[in-house]
Amino acid sequence: MPDHGAAAAVPAGFGGAFVALAFVYGLWLPVVAVPLLAAAAVMAVRGTTPREE
C-alpha cells in the first residue's frame, strides 16, 4: 500500500535545500522555500494519491 503523503517529499526536499542555501546566497531564498514547505505540509496532511471511486 503506497504512502498517501509520499509526494510531499519532493517539495519538502527542495524547501529544505533552499533554507540551507539561504545562509550562503542571502535571505531571498526563504521567500521561495516557505511556500514550498507549506505546499509539502498540505500534501502530507491531505494525501496525494488518487481517490478511489
DRENFIBA-595847 format. One record per atom (N, C-alpha, C): residue number from 1; x, y, z; atom name; residue in three letters. Coordinates in Angstrom, 2 decimals. Example, Ala and Ser with C-alpha at 12.3 -4.5 7.8 and 13.67 -1.06 7.14 Angstrom:
<i 1 x 13.19 y -5.69 z 7.80 at N aa ala>;
<i 1 x 12.30 y -4.50 z 7.80 at CA aa ala>;
<i 1 x 13.20 y -3.30 z 7.80 at C aa ala>;
<i 2 x 12.85 y -2.25 z 7.08 at N aa ser>;
<i 2 x 13.67 y -1.06 z 7.14 at CA aa ser>;
<i 2 x 12.90 y 0.03 z 7.87 at C aa ser>;
//
This chain:
<i 1 x 0.85 y -1.17 z 0.00 at N aa met>;
<i 1 x 0.00 y 0.00 z 0.00 at CA aa met>;
<i 1 x 0.90 y 1.24 z 0.00 at C aa met>;
<i 2 x 0.71 y 2.13 z -0.97 at N aa pro>;
<i 2 x 1.55 y 3.34 z -1.03 at CA aa pro>;
<i 2 x 1.23 y 4.31 z 0.09 at C aa pro>;
<i 3 x 2.24 y 5.08 z 0.44 at N aa asp>;
<i 3 x 2.07 y 6.11 z 1.46 at CA aa asp>;
<i 3 x 1.35 y 7.30 z 0.85 at C aa asp>;
<i 4 x 0.32 y 7.79 z 1.52 at N aa his>;
<i 4 x -0.51 y 8.87 z 0.96 at CA aa his>;
<i 4 x 0.22 y 10.21 z 0.91 at C aa his>;
<i 5 x 1.26 y 10.42 z 1.70 at N aa gly>;
<i 5 x 1.97 y 11.69 z 1.69 at CA aa gly>;
<i 5 x 3.34 y 11.61 z 1.06 at C aa gly>;
<i 6 x 3.59 y 10.55 z 0.29 at N aa ala>;
<i 6 x 4.93 y 10.34 z -0.27 at CA aa ala>;
<i 6 x 5.35 y 11.43 z -1.25 at C aa ala>;
<i 7 x 4.42 y 11.99 z -1.99 at N aa ala>;
<i 7 x 4.77 y 13.02 z -2.96 at CA aa ala>;
<i 7 x 5.18 y 14.32 z -2.30 at C aa ala>;
<i 8 x 4.94 y 14.46 z -1.01 at N aa ala>;
<i 8 x 5.34 y 15.67 z -0.29 at CA aa ala>;
<i 8 x 6.85 y 15.72 z -0.07 at C aa ala>;
<i 9 x 7.54 y 14.62 z -0.29 at N aa ala>;
<i 9 x 8.99 y 14.59 z -0.06 at CA aa ala>;
<i 9 x 9.74 y 15.48 z -1.04 at C aa ala>;
<i 10 x 9.27 y 15.59 z -2.25 at N aa val>;
<i 10 x 9.98 y 16.39 z -3.26 at CA aa val>;
<i 10 x 9.96 y 17.88 z -2.91 at C aa val>;
<i 11 x 8.78 y 18.50 z -2.70 at N aa pro>;
<i 11 x 8.82 y 19.92 z -2.34 at CA aa pro>;
<i 11 x 9.46 y 20.16 z -0.97 at C aa pro>;
<i 12 x 9.33 y 19.22 z -0.05 at N aa ala>;
<i 12 x 9.98 y 19.38 z 1.25 at CA aa ala>;
<i 12 x 11.50 y 19.36 z 1.10 at C aa ala>;
<i 13 x 12.00 y 18.50 z 0.23 at N aa gly>;
<i 13 x 13.44 y 18.45 z -0.01 at CA aa gly>;
<i 13 x 13.97 y 19.73 z -0.63 at C aa gly>;
<i 14 x 13.26 y 20.24 z -1.63 at N aa phe>;
<i 14 x 13.68 y 21.49 z -2.25 at CA aa phe>;
<i 14 x 13.57 y 22.65 z -1.26 at C aa phe>;
<i 15 x 12.51 y 22.68 z -0.47 at N aa gly>;
<i 15 x 12.35 y 23.75 z 0.51 at CA aa gly>;
<i 15 x 13.46 y 23.73 z 1.55 at C aa gly>;
<i 16 x 13.81 y 22.54 z 2.03 at N aa gly>;
<i 16 x 14.90 y 22.42 z 2.99 at CA aa gly>;
<i 16 x 16.24 y 22.83 z 2.39 at C aa gly>;
<i 17 x 16.46 y 22.47 z 1.14 at N aa ala>;
<i 17 x 17.71 y 22.85 z 0.47 at CA aa ala>;
<i 17 x 17.78 y 24.37 z 0.30 at C aa ala>;
<i 18 x 16.65 y 25.00 z -0.04 at N aa phe>;
<i 18 x 16.65 y 26.46 z -0.20 at CA aa phe>;
<i 18 x 16.91 y 27.16 z 1.12 at C aa phe>;
<i 19 x 16.37 y 26.62 z 2.21 at N aa val>;
<i 19 x 16.63 y 27.22 z 3.52 at CA aa val>;
<i 19 x 18.11 y 27.10 z 3.86 at C aa val>;
<i 20 x 18.70 y 25.94 z 3.57 at N aa ala>;
<i 20 x 20.13 y 25.75 z 3.85 at CA aa ala>;
<i 20 x 20.99 y 26.68 z 2.99 at C aa ala>;
<i 21 x 20.62 y 26.86 z 1.73 at N aa leu>;
<i 21 x 21.38 y 27.73 z 0.84 at CA aa leu>;
<i 21 x 21.20 y 29.21 z 1.18 at C aa leu>;
<i 22 x 20.17 y 29.54 z 1.94 at N aa ala>;
<i 22 x 19.94 y 30.94 z 2.30 at CA aa ala>;
<i 22 x 21.08 y 31.49 z 3.14 at C aa ala>;
<i 23 x 21.77 y 30.62 z 3.88 at N aa phe>;
<i 23 x 22.90 y 31.08 z 4.68 at CA aa phe>;
<i 23 x 24.07 y 31.52 z 3.80 at C aa phe>;
<i 24 x 24.13 y 31.01 z 2.58 at N aa val>;
<i 24 x 25.22 y 31.35 z 1.67 at CA aa val>;
<i 24 x 24.81 y 32.45 z 0.70 at C aa val>;
<i 25 x 23.63 y 32.32 z 0.10 at N aa tyr>;
<i 25 x 23.24 y 33.20 z -1.01 at CA aa tyr>;
<i 25 x 22.35 y 34.36 z -0.60 at C aa tyr>;
<i 26 x 21.86 y 34.39 z 0.61 at N aa gly>;
<i 26 x 21.08 y 35.54 z 1.05 at CA aa gly>;
<i 26 x 19.70 y 35.16 z 1.52 at C aa gly>;
<i 27 x 19.03 y 36.15 z 2.06 at N aa leu>;
<i 27 x 17.74 y 35.90 z 2.68 at CA aa leu>;
<i 27 x 16.57 y 35.93 z 1.71 at C aa leu>;
<i 28 x 16.83 y 36.04 z 0.42 at N aa trp>;
<i 28 x 15.73 y 35.99 z -0.53 at CA aa trp>;
<i 28 x 15.27 y 34.56 z -0.78 at C aa trp>;
<i 29 x 16.12 y 33.56 z -0.51 at N aa leu>;
<i 29 x 15.74 y 32.17 z -0.74 at CA aa leu>;
<i 29 x 14.60 y 31.69 z 0.15 at C aa leu>;
<i 30 x 14.48 y 32.13 z 1.41 at N aa pro>;
<i 30 x 13.29 y 31.71 z 2.18 at CA aa pro>;
<i 30 x 11.98 y 32.18 z 1.56 at C aa pro>;
<i 31 x 12.02 y 33.22 z 0.75 at N aa val>;
<i 31 x 10.81 y 33.66 z 0.05 at CA aa val>;
<i 31 x 10.32 y 32.56 z -0.89 at C aa val>;
<i 32 x 11.24 y 31.78 z -1.42 at N aa val>;
<i 32 x 10.89 y 30.64 z -2.27 at CA aa val>;
<i 32 x 10.63 y 29.40 z -1.42 at C aa val>;
<i 33 x 11.40 y 29.23 z -0.35 at N aa ala>;
<i 33 x 11.34 y 27.99 z 0.44 at CA aa ala>;
<i 33 x 10.07 y 27.89 z 1.27 at C aa ala>;
<i 34 x 9.60 y 28.98 z 1.83 at N aa val>;
<i 34 x 8.43 y 28.90 z 2.72 at CA aa val>;
<i 34 x 7.18 y 28.42 z 1.98 at C aa val>;
<i 35 x 6.87 y 28.92 z 0.79 at N aa pro>;
<i 35 x 5.71 y 28.35 z 0.08 at CA aa pro>;
<i 35 x 5.90 y 26.88 z -0.31 at C aa pro>;
<i 36 x 7.12 y 26.49 z -0.65 at N aa leu>;
<i 36 x 7.35 y 25.08 z -0.95 at CA aa leu>;
<i 36 x 7.14 y 24.20 z 0.28 at C aa leu>;
<i 37 x 7.63 y 24.64 z 1.42 at N aa leu>;
<i 37 x 7.43 y 23.87 z 2.64 at CA aa leu>;
<i 37 x 5.96 y 23.84 z 3.04 at C aa leu>;
<i 38 x 5.24 y 24.92 z 2.81 at N aa ala>;
<i 38 x 3.81 y 24.94 z 3.10 at CA aa ala>;
<i 38 x 3.06 y 23.98 z 2.19 at C aa ala>;
<i 39 x 3.42 y 23.96 z 0.91 at N aa ala>;
<i 39 x 2.79 y 23.02 z -0.02 at CA aa ala>;
<i 39 x 3.09 y 21.58 z 0.37 at C aa ala>;
<i 40 x 4.32 y 21.32 z 0.81 at N aa ala>;
<i 40 x 4.67 y 19.97 z 1.25 at CA aa ala>;
<i 40 x 3.86 y 19.56 z 2.48 at C aa ala>;
<i 41 x 3.65 y 20.50 z 3.39 at N aa ala>;
<i 41 x 2.86 y 20.18 z 4.58 at CA aa ala>;
<i 41 x 1.41 y 19.87 z 4.21 at C aa ala>;
<i 42 x 0.85 y 20.64 z 3.29 at N aa val>;
<i 42 x -0.53 y 20.39 z 2.86 at CA aa val>;
<i 42 x -0.62 y 19.05 z 2.15 at C aa val>;
<i 43 x 0.36 y 18.75 z 1.30 at N aa met>;
<i 43 x 0.34 y 17.47 z 0.59 at CA aa met>;
<i 43 x 0.48 y 16.29 z 1.56 at C aa met>;
<i 44 x 1.28 y 16.45 z 2.59 at N aa ala>;
<i 44 x 1.48 y 15.37 z 3.55 at CA aa ala>;
<i 44 x 0.22 y 15.14 z 4.38 at C aa ala>;
<i 45 x -0.48 y 16.23 z 4.72 at N aa val>;
<i 45 x -1.67 y 16.09 z 5.56 at CA aa val>;
<i 45 x -2.86 y 15.56 z 4.75 at C aa val>;
<i 46 x -3.07 y 16.10 z 3.58 at N aa arg>;
<i 46 x -4.23 y 15.71 z 2.76 at CA aa arg>;
<i 46 x -4.02 y 14.41 z 2.04 at C aa arg>;
<i 47 x -2.80 y 14.04 z 1.78 at N aa gly>;
<i 47 x -2.53 y 12.86 z 0.96 at CA aa gly>;
<i 47 x -2.49 y 13.26 z -0.50 at C aa gly>;
<i 48 x -1.74 y 12.53 z -1.29 at N aa thr>;
<i 48 x -1.55 y 12.92 z -2.68 at CA aa thr>;
<i 48 x -1.85 y 11.81 z -3.66 at C aa thr>;
<i 49 x -2.40 y 10.69 z -3.21 at N aa thr>;
<i 49 x -2.73 y 9.62 z -4.14 at CA aa thr>;
<i 49 x -4.13 y 9.85 z -4.67 at C aa thr>;
<i 50 x -4.43 y 9.32 z -5.86 at N aa pro>;
<i 50 x -5.78 y 9.48 z -6.40 at CA aa pro>;
<i 50 x -6.81 y 8.78 z -5.51 at C aa pro>;
<i 51 x -7.96 y 9.38 z -5.43 at N aa arg>;
<i 51 x -9.01 y 8.79 z -4.60 at CA aa arg>;
<i 51 x -9.70 y 7.67 z -5.34 at C aa arg>;
<i 52 x -10.07 y 6.65 z -4.60 at N aa glu>;
<i 52 x -10.78 y 5.53 z -5.19 at CA aa glu>;
<i 52 x -12.26 y 5.88 z -5.32 at C aa glu>;
<i 53 x -12.87 y 5.37 z -6.37 at N aa glu>;
<i 53 x -14.28 y 5.66 z -6.58 at CA aa glu>;
<i 53 x -15.15 y 4.67 z -5.86 at C aa glu>;
//
